[in-house]
Amino acid sequence: MICTHVVMSHTDLINLWPSLSDFASDLSVKYGTAKAMRRRSSIPPGYWAAMVAKAKARKIKGVTEEALALAAAKPEGAAA
């Protein structure tokens, strides 16, 4: 059996937005804060609900609370 499920990182999920500026605007954070989230591949849980809602509004697929939680639980540098 081959596992085809790939766990996306927080960076991968952020990169689904048209631009980092759009992501920052959607989460009501400064551009520098969004850039730091992407660089660290870490989105604080307090932003998850807004991120899921904004992704849904933009019709961005794959951004769910489950995907965010799996990304947070994935050890840095681990293979999916």
Long-range contacts (C-beta under 8 A, 24 or more apart in sequence): 5-80, 6-80, 7-67, 7-70, 7-71, 7-74, 7-80, 8-62, 8-67, 8-70, 8-71, 9-41, 9-71, 9-74, 10-37, 10-38, 10-40, 10-41, 10-42, 10-43, 10-68, 10-71, 10-72, 11-38, 11-39, 11-41, 12-71, 13-43, 13-51, 13-62, 13-63, 13-67, 13-68, 13-71, 14-38, 14-43, 16-55, 16-60, 16-61, 16-62, 16-63, 17-58, 17-60, 18-58, 22-58, 26-50, 26-51, 26-54, 26-58, 27-51, 27-54, 41-71, 41-76, 42-72, 43-68, 43-72, 45-72
